[in-house]
Amino acid sequence: MRRGFFGRLKPVVTDWRFAVAAAYAATFVIVALLRIDPMSAARGAASDLTSAGERALSDARVAAVQRFDDSALGRAAAPITKRLDYRVYRAFAAGRARAVAYSQLVFEKIFSGAAEALEASTKTAEPSNGSRRS
């Protein structure tokens, strides 16, 4: 057994507490030599991490919206102009306009006689000034 200086130093150097203390000492020496403000460095690192996290959330949100739009549920919720080809949409819109116009014509044909009778009944002569009472 070797009991010299290095033999006694070996249990101290191999202890985990010595490794932690040496790491802290090295960090303090580097900070002192480079004249770095630890608080500003920590603040800068925290703001960088925050902006990176916000970017990651924004990218995830965009990807989620894109995945939803590509799903069957997203296609069903899309407006009809996006679900159909433009020519099909135009044909659909023209057919709808035609149906509204025809229904308006039919409505006028059916109820025009009733409207004329209503107008005729409201067009009575006004009473003379002598018979009016207030």
C-alpha positions in Angstrom: 0.0 0.0 0.0 1.2 3.3 -1.0 0.5 5.9 1.6 2.2 8.9 0.1 0.7 12.3 -0.7 -1.1 11.0 -3.8 -2.4 8.0 -2.0 -4.1 10.2 0.5 -5.3 12.6 -2.2 -7.0 9.9 -4.3 -10.1 9.4 -2.1 -10.7 13.2 -2.0 -10.3 13.7 -5.8 -12.6 10.7 -6.7 -15.4 11.9 -4.4 -18.4 13.4 -6.2 -18.5 16.4 -3.9 -15.0 17.3 -4.9 -16.0 17.2 -8.6 -19.0 19.5 -8.0 -16.8 22.0 -6.0 -14.2 21.9 -8.8 -16.8 22.6 -11.4 -18.1 25.6 -9.4 -14.6 26.9 -8.9 -13.8 26.6 -12.6 -17.1 28.5 -13.5 -16.2 31.3 -11.1 -12.7 31.6 -12.5 -14.0 31.8 -16.1 -16.7 34.3 -15.1 -14.1 36.5 -13.4 -11.6 36.3 -16.3 -14.1 37.0 -19.0 -15.8 39.7 -16.8 -19.3 38.3 -17.5 -22.3 39.5 -15.5 -24.0 36.2 -14.4 -27.4 37.9 -14.0 -27.4 39.5 -17.5 -26.2 36.2 -19.0 -29.0 34.3 -17.2 -31.6 36.9 -18.3 -30.4 36.7 -21.9 -30.6 32.9 -21.8 -34.1 33.0 -20.3 -35.3 35.4 -22.9 -33.8 33.3 -25.7 -35.5 30.2 -24.3 -38.8 32.1 -24.0 -38.7 33.3 -27.6 -37.7 29.8 -28.8 -40.7 28.4 -26.8 -43.1 30.9 -28.3 -41.8 30.1 -31.8 -42.3 26.4 -31.1 -45.8 27.0 -30.0 -46.6 29.2 -33.0 -45.2 26.5 -35.4 -47.2 23.8 -33.6 -50.4 25.9 -33.8 -49.8 26.4 -37.6 -49.2 22.7 -38.1 -52.3 21.8 -36.1 -54.5 24.1 -38.1 -53.0 22.7 -41.3 -53.7 19.1 -40.2 -57.3 20.0 -39.2 -57.9 21.7 -42.6 -56.6 18.5 -44.3 -58.9 16.2 -42.2 -62.4 15.2 -43.3 -63.9 17.3 -40.5 -62.0 20.4 -41.6 -63.1 19.9 -45.2 -66.7 19.5 -44.1 -66.5 22.7 -42.1 -65.0 24.7 -45.0 -67.3 27.1 -46.9 -68.9 25.7 -50.0 -66.7 27.8 -52.3 -63.6 25.9 -51.1 -65.3 22.5 -51.1 -66.5 22.6 -54.7 -64.7 23.4 -57.9 -65.3 27.0 -59.0 -67.4 26.0 -62.1 -69.6 23.8 -59.9 -70.0 26.6 -57.4 -71.0 29.0 -60.2 -73.6 26.5 -61.5 -74.9 26.0 -58.0 -75.1 29.8 -57.4 -76.8 30.4 -60.8 -79.3 27.6 -60.1 -80.1 29.1 -56.7 -80.6 32.6 -58.2 -82.9 31.1 -60.8 -84.9 29.3 -58.1 -85.3 32.5 -56.1 -86.4 34.4 -59.2 -89.0 31.8 -60.1 -90.3 31.6 -56.6 -90.7 35.3 -56.5 -92.7 35.2 -59.8 -94.9 32.5 -58.5 -95.4 34.4 -55.2 -96.4 37.5 -57.1 -98.8 35.5 -59.4 -100.5 33.8 -56.4 -100.7 36.8 -54.0 -101.0 39.7 -56.4 -104.8 39.4 -56.5 -105.0 39.5 -52.7 -102.7 42.5 -52.6 -104.8 44.4 -55.2 -108.0 43.6 -53.2 -106.3 44.8 -50.0 -105.3 48.1 -51.7 -108.8 48.6 -53.0 -110.4 48.1 -49.6 -108.0 50.7 -48.0 -108.8 53.3 -50.7 -112.1 54.5 -49.2 -113.1 58.1 -49.4 -112.2 60.2 -46.4 -115.1 61.5 -44.3 -116.0 65.2 -44.5 -114.6 67.7 -42.1 -117.9 68.0 -40.2 -118.0 64.4 -39.2 -114.4 64.2 -37.8 -114.1 64.3 -34.1 -110.9 64.7 -32.1 
